[in-house]
C-alpha cells in the first residue's frame, strides 16, 4: 500500500464508515454488469475476472467522463 501511496484504514467492529464508498462502487458494478441490460452469465471465474477488470478500467477512465459530458 505504501508503494502506491495508499493509507490502510481499519475501523473497529461496528464502525464501517470506511467501507461505504467501496460498497457503493460494487453496487454500481453489480447493477451495470450483472443486473444491467446485457445480464452477463459467466462460464468461468476467469471470464468473470476479465469482464469485471475491463469494466473497472472503463469505470475509472471513461464512465465519469461520459456522465459529465451531459452537464457541459
N, C-alpha and C positions, 0 to 999 in steps of 0.2 A: 504494500500500500504506500509506503514512504516513497518508493521509486516513482510512483505515479502522482505524488503529492496529494494523496487522499488521506483523510482522517477517519480512523475507525471509531465508531461510536457504539457503545454497549450500554443500552439503557437497562435499568433494573426491571425485574419481573413486574409486569402490570403497567409499565411506563413505555408504551410502544410508539411514542411520538416520532421517533426516527424512522419507523417503518412505514408511516403513512404515504409519503411521496412515492416510494418504490411500489407499494401495493397499488397505487393509482396507475403507475406505468404498466404493471402486469394486467390490471383490469382493462386498460386500453388495448393491450396486445391480445388478450383473450377475446375482447369484443370485436376487434377488427380482423383477426386471423381465424379464430375458432368459431365464433358465432356470426361472423360477417357474411356478406353476400356470397363469398366463394366457399365457405364452410369446408376447410381442409380436412381430409381424413388421411392421416399419415399411415403409411405402410410399414414404417420402421422408426426407431429412435433417431437414426441418422438423418432421415428425411425431415423429421420434426425439428431437429437441431439446425439443419440447413435453412429451412423456411423461417424459423424464428430468428436466426442470426441475420438473415437477409432483411427481415422486417425491422430488426433493431437498427441496422445501418440506415434504412430508409427513415425510421422514426427520428434518429439523431441528426440526419443531414438534409432531409427533404420535406418531411411531413409538416414541420413547423413553418417552413418557407411557403409551402402551398397554402396553408391556412392563413398566413399573414398577407398573402397576395390579394386576398379578397378585401382586406381592410384599406389597401392603398388607394 
